[in-house]
């Protein structure tokens, strides 16, 4: 939902059902989590722009299902004797690069 606060400010309210962090870890949010953002608008070359956008991308569940893919990766435990599995989520077009990056670090 979008509500106009004043001539150059809007409030956006969304219901989030999941989040994926920069390392591909997906977190499900119970019962959806209301997210409210106040966006300040500015005119640039006659067009409205968001002056201070939040550092995130919001997409529908249907778009998420089309563009993101789960990938099972595994790490050796600290004793280097057991593989520990981890499920990560990556944008399909970049999945190979992101899996290589994920394998280069320790599990979260």
PyMOL commands that set and color helices and strands:
alter all, ss='L'
color gray80, all
select helices_A, chain A and resi 61-67+92-103
alter helices_A, ss='H'
color red, helices_A
select strands_A, chain A and resi 2-6+9-20+26-44+47-50+68-76+83-91
alter strands_A, ss='S'
color yellow, strands_A
deselect
rebuild
show_as cartoon
